[in-house]
Amino acid sequence: MAKKPVPPIDPDDWDDDEAGFLQPLEPPPPVRDPTDLRLHTRQLADLLRARFPDRWIGVEIGTLPLRCEDDLFSDFIDLGDGLGVRLDYDPEEPERVLWISAGNRDHGGEPLDFPRDSEACRGRMLSTGEIAELLDFLDREAAY
């Protein structure tokens, strides 16, 4: 017996509470070639790809429009087993990075955060010292 087709539901009809039953969105397939990435993502992807060639999976690229107002517009540099670096961008200015965070999205733990939303470092890439701190953190996390 054939099932009756289910009519499509327009997400604009829901507020966040009514949409709570939705399954989490699957991450987009990783992009292995970083040439089309935003500047900050490309710089970190190139660095991490060279540092962790055996762990390199690719980059999950955040796209607009967002599903809801609270969604993050983020790229995730995937180093496998949940380990990676997330770069959050400003939806109003998609080339401006607001936050860079390293950690393991599958196993939790304390992430390493580099805020980029203050006037002092608004949209700037990581400094040499911050890059060294990031690489040391990822080396320790990858060893687990």
MODELLER restraints for C-alpha pairs under 7 A, 6 or more apart:
rsr = mdl.restraints
at = mdl.atoms
rsr.add(forms.Gaussian(group=physical.xy_distance, feature=features.Distance(at['CA:27:A'], at['CA:60:A']), mean=6.80, stdev=0.5))
rsr.add(forms.Gaussian(group=physical.xy_distance, feature=features.Distance(at['CA:28:A'], at['CA:60:A']), mean=5.63, stdev=0.5))
rsr.add(forms.Gaussian(group=physical.xy_distance, feature=features.Distance(at['CA:29:A'], at['CA:60:A']), mean=6.18, stdev=0.5))
rsr.add(forms.Gaussian(group=physical.xy_distance, feature=features.Distance(at['CA:30:A'], at['CA:57:A']), mean=6.88, stdev=0.5))
rsr.add(forms.Gaussian(group=physical.xy_distance, feature=features.Distance(at['CA:30:A'], at['CA:58:A']), mean=4.78, stdev=0.5))
rsr.add(forms.Gaussian(group=physical.xy_distance, feature=features.Distance(at['CA:30:A'], at['CA:59:A']), mean=4.70, stdev=0.5))
rsr.add(forms.Gaussian(group=physical.xy_distance, feature=features.Distance(at['CA:30:A'], at['CA:60:A']), mean=4.54, stdev=0.5))
rsr.add(forms.Gaussian(group=physical.xy_distance, feature=features.Distance(at['CA:31:A'], at['CA:58:A']), mean=5.10, stdev=0.5))
rsr.add(forms.Gaussian(group=physical.xy_distance, feature=features.Distance(at['CA:31:A'], at['CA:59:A']), mean=4.93, stdev=0.5))
rsr.add(forms.Gaussian(group=physical.xy_distance, feature=features.Distance(at['CA:31:A'], at['CA:60:A']), mean=6.21, stdev=0.5))
rsr.add(forms.Gaussian(group=physical.xy_distance, feature=features.Distance(at['CA:32:A'], at['CA:57:A']), mean=6.95, stdev=0.5))
rsr.add(forms.Gaussian(group=physical.xy_distance, feature=features.Distance(at['CA:32:A'], at['CA:58:A']), mean=4.45, stdev=0.5))
rsr.add(forms.Gaussian(group=physical.xy_distance, feature=features.Distance(at['CA:32:A'], at['CA:59:A']), mean=6.47, stdev=0.5))
rsr.add(forms.Gaussian(group=physical.xy_distance, feature=features.Distance(at['CA:34:A'], at['CA:42:A']), mean=5.79, stdev=0.5))
rsr.add(forms.Gaussian(group=physical.xy_distance, feature=features.Distance(at['CA:34:A'], at['CA:45:A']), mean=6.94, stdev=0.5))
rsr.add(forms.Gaussian(group=physical.xy_distance, feature=features.Distance(at['CA:38:A'], at['CA:95:A']), mean=6.35, stdev=0.5))
rsr.add(forms.Gaussian(group=physical.xy_distance, feature=features.Distance(at['CA:40:A'], at['CA:125:A']), mean=6.29, stdev=0.5))
rsr.add(forms.Gaussian(group=physical.xy_distance, feature=features.Distance(at['CA:41:A'], at['CA:87:A']), mean=6.89, stdev=0.5))
rsr.add(forms.Gaussian(group=physical.xy_distance, feature=features.Distance(at['CA:45:A'], at['CA:77:A']), mean=6.42, stdev=0.5))
rsr.add(forms.Gaussian(group=physical.xy_distance, feature=features.Distance(at['CA:49:A'], at['CA:56:A']), mean=5.78, stdev=0.5))
rsr.add(forms.Gaussian(group=physical.xy_distance, feature=features.Distance(at['CA:55:A'], at['CA:79:A']), mean=5.00, stdev=0.5))
rsr.add(forms.Gaussian(group=physical.xy_distance, feature=features.Distance(at['CA:55:A'], at['CA:80:A']), mean=5.88, stdev=0.5))
rsr.add(forms.Gaussian(group=physical.xy_distance, feature=features.Distance(at['CA:56:A'], at['CA:78:A']), mean=6.67, stdev=0.5))
rsr.add(forms.Gaussian(group=physical.xy_distance, feature=features.Distance(at['CA:56:A'], at['CA:79:A']), mean=4.83, stdev=0.5))
rsr.add(forms.Gaussian(group=physical.xy_distance, feature=features.Distance(at['CA:56:A'], at['CA:80:A']), mean=6.83, stdev=0.5))
rsr.add(forms.Gaussian(group=physical.xy_distance, feature=features.Distance(at['CA:57:A'], at['CA:78:A']), mean=5.40, stdev=0.5))
rsr.add(forms.Gaussian(group=physical.xy_distance, feature=features.Distance(at['CA:57:A'], at['CA:79:A']), mean=5.49, stdev=0.5))
rsr.add(forms.Gaussian(group=physical.xy_distance, feature=features.Distance(at['CA:57:A'], at['CA:80:A']), mean=6.05, stdev=0.5))
rsr.add(forms.Gaussian(group=physical.xy_distance, feature=features.Distance(at['CA:58:A'], at['CA:77:A']), mean=6.10, stdev=0.5))
rsr.add(forms.Gaussian(group=physical.xy_distance, feature=features.Distance(at['CA:58:A'], at['CA:78:A']), mean=5.46, stdev=0.5))
rsr.add(forms.Gaussian(group=physical.xy_distance, feature=features.Distance(at['CA:59:A'], at['CA:75:A']), mean=6.77, stdev=0.5))
rsr.add(forms.Gaussian(group=physical.xy_distance, feature=features.Distance(at['CA:59:A'], at['CA:76:A']), mean=5.54, stdev=0.5))
rsr.add(forms.Gaussian(group=physical.xy_distance, feature=features.Distance(at['CA:59:A'], at['CA:77:A']), mean=4.47, stdev=0.5))
rsr.add(forms.Gaussian(group=physical.xy_distance, feature=features.Distance(at['CA:59:A'], at['CA:78:A']), mean=5.76, stdev=0.5))
rsr.add(forms.Gaussian(group=physical.xy_distance, feature=features.Distance(at['CA:60:A'], at['CA:75:A']), mean=5.60, stdev=0.5))
rsr.add(forms.Gaussian(group=physical.xy_distance, feature=features.Distance(at['CA:60:A'], at['CA:76:A']), mean=5.07, stdev=0.5))
rsr.add(forms.Gaussian(group=physical.xy_distance, feature=features.Distance(at['CA:60:A'], at['CA:77:A']), mean=6.50, stdev=0.5))
rsr.add(forms.Gaussian(group=physical.xy_distance, feature=features.Distance(at['CA:61:A'], at['CA:74:A']), mean=6.93, stdev=0.5))
rsr.add(forms.Gaussian(group=physical.xy_distance, feature=features.Distance(at['CA:61:A'], at['CA:75:A']), mean=4.62, stdev=0.5))
rsr.add(forms.Gaussian(group=physical.xy_distance, feature=features.Distance(at['CA:61:A'], at['CA:76:A']), mean=6.66, stdev=0.5))
rsr.add(forms.Gaussian(group=physical.xy_distance, feature=features.Distance(at['CA:62:A'], at['CA:73:A']), mean=5.43, stdev=0.5))
rsr.add(forms.Gaussian(group=physical.xy_distance, feature=features.Distance(at['CA:62:A'], at['CA:74:A']), mean=4.75, stdev=0.5))
rsr.add(forms.Gaussian(group=physical.xy_distance, feature=features.Distance(at['CA:62:A'], at['CA:75:A']), mean=4.95, stdev=0.5))
rsr.add(forms.Gaussian(group=physical.xy_distance, feature=features.Distance(at['CA:63:A'], at['CA:73:A']), mean=6.63, stdev=0.5))
rsr.add(forms.Gaussian(group=physical.xy_distance, feature=features.Distance(at['CA:66:A'], at['CA:73:A']), mean=6.99, stdev=0.5))
rsr.add(forms.Gaussian(group=physical.xy_distance, feature=features.Distance(at['CA:72:A'], at['CA:88:A']), mean=6.62, stdev=0.5))
rsr.add(forms.Gaussian(group=physical.xy_distance, feature=features.Distance(at['CA:73:A'], at['CA:88:A']), mean=5.76, stdev=0.5))
rsr.add(forms.Gaussian(group=physical.xy_distance, feature=features.Distance(at['CA:73:A'], at['CA:89:A']), mean=5.52, stdev=0.5))
rsr.add(forms.Gaussian(group=physical.xy_distance, feature=features.Distance(at['CA:73:A'], at['CA:90:A']), mean=6.93, stdev=0.5))
rsr.add(forms.Gaussian(group=physical.xy_distance, feature=features.Distance(at['CA:73:A'], at['CA:91:A']), mean=6.27, stdev=0.5))
rsr.add(forms.Gaussian(group=physical.xy_distance, feature=features.Distance(at['CA:74:A'], at['CA:86:A']), mean=6.47, stdev=0.5))
rsr.add(forms.Gaussian(group=physical.xy_distance, feature=features.Distance(at['CA:74:A'], at['CA:87:A']), mean=5.37, stdev=0.5))
rsr.add(forms.Gaussian(group=physical.xy_distance, feature=features.Distance(at['CA:74:A'], at['CA:88:A']), mean=4.31, stdev=0.5))
rsr.add(forms.Gaussian(group=physical.xy_distance, feature=features.Distance(at['CA:74:A'], at['CA:89:A']), mean=5.86, stdev=0.5))
rsr.add(forms.Gaussian(group=physical.xy_distance, feature=features.Distance(at['CA:75:A'], at['CA:86:A']), mean=5.67, stdev=0.5))
rsr.add(forms.Gaussian(group=physical.xy_distance, feature=features.Distance(at['CA:75:A'], at['CA:87:A']), mean=5.25, stdev=0.5))
rsr.add(forms.Gaussian(group=physical.xy_distance, feature=features.Distance(at['CA:75:A'], at['CA:88:A']), mean=6.65, stdev=0.5))
rsr.add(forms.Gaussian(group=physical.xy_distance, feature=features.Distance(at['CA:76:A'], at['CA:84:A']), mean=6.68, stdev=0.5))
rsr.add(forms.Gaussian(group=physical.xy_distance, feature=features.Distance(at['CA:76:A'], at['CA:85:A']), mean=5.66, stdev=0.5))
rsr.add(forms.Gaussian(group=physical.xy_distance, feature=features.Distance(at['CA:76:A'], at['CA:86:A']), mean=4.38, stdev=0.5))
rsr.add(forms.Gaussian(group=physical.xy_distance, feature=features.Distance(at['CA:76:A'], at['CA:87:A']), mean=6.42, stdev=0.5))
rsr.add(forms.Gaussian(group=physical.xy_distance, feature=features.Distance(at['CA:77:A'], at['CA:84:A']), mean=5.30, stdev=0.5))
rsr.add(forms.Gaussian(group=physical.xy_distance, feature=features.Distance(at['CA:77:A'], at['CA:85:A']), mean=5.11, stdev=0.5))
rsr.add(forms.Gaussian(group=physical.xy_distance, feature=features.Distance(at['CA:77:A'], at['CA:86:A']), mean=6.32, stdev=0.5))
rsr.add(forms.Gaussian(group=physical.xy_distance, feature=features.Distance(at['CA:78:A'], at['CA:84:A']), mean=4.73, stdev=0.5))
rsr.add(forms.Gaussian(group=physical.xy_distance, feature=features.Distance(at['CA:78:A'], at['CA:85:A']), mean=6.96, stdev=0.5))
rsr.add(forms.Gaussian(group=physical.xy_distance, feature=features.Distance(at['CA:82:A'], at['CA:104:A']), mean=4.94, stdev=0.5))
rsr.add(forms.Gaussian(group=physical.xy_distance, feature=features.Distance(at['CA:82:A'], at['CA:105:A']), mean=5.17, stdev=0.5))
rsr.add(forms.Gaussian(group=physical.xy_distance, feature=features.Distance(at['CA:82:A'], at['CA:106:A']), mean=4.88, stdev=0.5))
rsr.add(forms.Gaussian(group=physical.xy_distance, feature=features.Distance(at['CA:83:A'], at['CA:103:A']), mean=5.72, stdev=0.5))
rsr.add(forms.Gaussian(group=physical.xy_distance, feature=features.Distance(at['CA:83:A'], at['CA:104:A']), mean=4.25, stdev=0.5))
rsr.add(forms.Gaussian(group=physical.xy_distance, feature=features.Distance(at['CA:83:A'], at['CA:105:A']), mean=6.57, stdev=0.5))
rsr.add(forms.Gaussian(group=physical.xy_distance, feature=features.Distance(at['CA:84:A'], at['CA:102:A']), mean=5.80, stdev=0.5))
rsr.add(forms.Gaussian(group=physical.xy_distance, feature=features.Distance(at['CA:84:A'], at['CA:103:A']), mean=5.85, stdev=0.5))
rsr.add(forms.Gaussian(group=physical.xy_distance, feature=features.Distance(at['CA:84:A'], at['CA:104:A']), mean=6.33, stdev=0.5))
rsr.add(forms.Gaussian(group=physical.xy_distance, feature=features.Distance(at['CA:85:A'], at['CA:101:A']), mean=5.62, stdev=0.5))
rsr.add(forms.Gaussian(group=physical.xy_distance, feature=features.Distance(at['CA:85:A'], at['CA:102:A']), mean=4.26, stdev=0.5))
rsr.add(forms.Gaussian(group=physical.xy_distance, feature=features.Distance(at['CA:85:A'], at['CA:103:A']), mean=6.53, stdev=0.5))
rsr.add(forms.Gaussian(group=physical.xy_distance, feature=features.Distance(at['CA:86:A'], at['CA:100:A']), mean=5.77, stdev=0.5))
rsr.add(forms.Gaussian(group=physical.xy_distance, feature=features.Distance(at['CA:86:A'], at['CA:101:A']), mean=5.20, stdev=0.5))
rsr.add(forms.Gaussian(group=physical.xy_distance, feature=features.Distance(at['CA:86:A'], at['CA:102:A']), mean=6.25, stdev=0.5))
rsr.add(forms.Gaussian(group=physical.xy_distance, feature=features.Distance(at['CA:87:A'], at['CA:97:A']), mean=6.70, stdev=0.5))
rsr.add(forms.Gaussian(group=physical.xy_distance, feature=features.Distance(at['CA:87:A'], at['CA:99:A']), mean=5.86, stdev=0.5))
rsr.add(forms.Gaussian(group=physical.xy_distance, feature=features.Distance(at['CA:87:A'], at['CA:100:A']), mean=4.58, stdev=0.5))
rsr.add(forms.Gaussian(group=physical.xy_distance, feature=features.Distance(at['CA:87:A'], at['CA:101:A']), mean=6.52, stdev=0.5))
rsr.add(forms.Gaussian(group=physical.xy_distance, feature=features.Distance(at['CA:88:A'], at['CA:97:A']), mean=5.82, stdev=0.5))
rsr.add(forms.Gaussian(group=physical.xy_distance, feature=features.Distance(at['CA:88:A'], at['CA:98:A']), mean=5.55, stdev=0.5))
rsr.add(forms.Gaussian(group=physical.xy_distance, feature=features.Distance(at['CA:88:A'], at['CA:99:A']), mean=5.10, stdev=0.5))
rsr.add(forms.Gaussian(group=physical.xy_distance, feature=features.Distance(at['CA:88:A'], at['CA:100:A']), mean=6.36, stdev=0.5))
rsr.add(forms.Gaussian(group=physical.xy_distance, feature=features.Distance(at['CA:89:A'], at['CA:95:A']), mean=6.80, stdev=0.5))
rsr.add(forms.Gaussian(group=physical.xy_distance, feature=features.Distance(at['CA:89:A'], at['CA:96:A']), mean=5.68, stdev=0.5))
rsr.add(forms.Gaussian(group=physical.xy_distance, feature=features.Distance(at['CA:89:A'], at['CA:97:A']), mean=4.37, stdev=0.5))
rsr.add(forms.Gaussian(group=physical.xy_distance, feature=features.Distance(at['CA:89:A'], at['CA:98:A']), mean=5.33, stdev=0.5))
rsr.add(forms.Gaussian(group=physical.xy_distance, feature=features.Distance(at['CA:90:A'], at['CA:96:A']), mean=5.79, stdev=0.5))
rsr.add(forms.Gaussian(group=physical.xy_distance, feature=features.Distance(at['CA:90:A'], at['CA:97:A']), mean=6.33, stdev=0.5))
rsr.add(forms.Gaussian(group=physical.xy_distance, feature=features.Distance(at['CA:90:A'], at['CA:98:A']), mean=6.23, stdev=0.5))
rsr.add(forms.Gaussian(group=physical.xy_distance, feature=features.Distance(at['CA:96:A'], at['CA:123:A']), mean=5.02, stdev=0.5))
rsr.add(forms.Gaussian(group=physical.xy_distance, feature=features.Distance(at['CA:97:A'], at['CA:116:A']), mean=6.53, stdev=0.5))
rsr.add(forms.Gaussian(group=physical.xy_distance, feature=features.Distance(at['CA:97:A'], at['CA:123:A']), mean=4.88, stdev=0.5))
rsr.add(forms.Gaussian(group=physical.xy_distance, feature=features.Distance(at['CA:98:A'], at['CA:115:A']), mean=6.44, stdev=0.5))
rsr.add(forms.Gaussian(group=physical.xy_distance, feature=features.Distance(at['CA:98:A'], at['CA:116:A']), mean=4.54, stdev=0.5))
rsr.add(forms.Gaussian(group=physical.xy_distance, feature=features.Distance(at['CA:98:A'], at['CA:117:A']), mean=4.80, stdev=0.5))
rsr.add(forms.Gaussian(group=physical.xy_distance, feature=features.Distance(at['CA:98:A'], at['CA:123:A']), mean=6.14, stdev=0.5))
rsr.add(forms.Gaussian(group=physical.xy_distance, feature=features.Distance(at['CA:99:A'], at['CA:114:A']), mean=5.93, stdev=0.5))
rsr.add(forms.Gaussian(group=physical.xy_distance, feature=features.Distance(at['CA:99:A'], at['CA:115:A']), mean=4.52, stdev=0.5))
rsr.add(forms.Gaussian(group=physical.xy_distance, feature=features.Distance(at['CA:99:A'], at['CA:116:A']), mean=4.97, stdev=0.5))
rsr.add(forms.Gaussian(group=physical.xy_distance, feature=features.Distance(at['CA:99:A'], at['CA:117:A']), mean=6.70, stdev=0.5))
rsr.add(forms.Gaussian(group=physical.xy_distance, feature=features.Distance(at['CA:100:A'], at['CA:113:A']), mean=5.92, stdev=0.5))
rsr.add(forms.Gaussian(group=physical.xy_distance, feature=features.Distance(at['CA:100:A'], at['CA:114:A']), mean=5.01, stdev=0.5))
rsr.add(forms.Gaussian(group=physical.xy_distance, feature=features.Distance(at['CA:100:A'], at['CA:115:A']), mean=6.26, stdev=0.5))
rsr.add(forms.Gaussian(group=physical.xy_distance, feature=features.Distance(at['CA:101:A'], at['CA:111:A']), mean=6.46, stdev=0.5))
rsr.add(forms.Gaussian(group=physical.xy_distance, feature=features.Distance(at['CA:101:A'], at['CA:112:A']), mean=5.58, stdev=0.5))
rsr.add(forms.Gaussian(group=physical.xy_distance, feature=features.Distance(at['CA:101:A'], at['CA:113:A']), mean=4.38, stdev=0.5))
rsr.add(forms.Gaussian(group=physical.xy_distance, feature=features.Distance(at['CA:101:A'], at['CA:114:A']), mean=6.07, stdev=0.5))
rsr.add(forms.Gaussian(group=physical.xy_distance, feature=features.Distance(at['CA:102:A'], at['CA:111:A']), mean=5.54, stdev=0.5))
rsr.add(forms.Gaussian(group=physical.xy_distance, feature=features.Distance(at['CA:102:A'], at['CA:112:A']), mean=5.10, stdev=0.5))
rsr.add(forms.Gaussian(group=physical.xy_distance, feature=features.Distance(at['CA:102:A'], at['CA:113:A']), mean=6.49, stdev=0.5))
rsr.add(forms.Gaussian(group=physical.xy_distance, feature=features.Distance(at['CA:103:A'], at['CA:111:A']), mean=4.62, stdev=0.5))
rsr.add(forms.Gaussian(group=physical.xy_distance, feature=features.Distance(at['CA:103:A'], at['CA:112:A']), mean=6.43, stdev=0.5))
rsr.add(forms.Gaussian(group=physical.xy_distance, feature=features.Distance(at['CA:116:A'], at['CA:122:A']), mean=5.08, stdev=0.5))
rsr.add(forms.Gaussian(group=physical.xy_distance, feature=features.Distance(at['CA:116:A'], at['CA:123:A']), mean=5.66, stdev=0.5))
rsr.add(forms.Gaussian(group=physical.xy_distance, feature=features.Distance(at['CA:116:A'], at['CA:124:A']), mean=6.66, stdev=0.5))
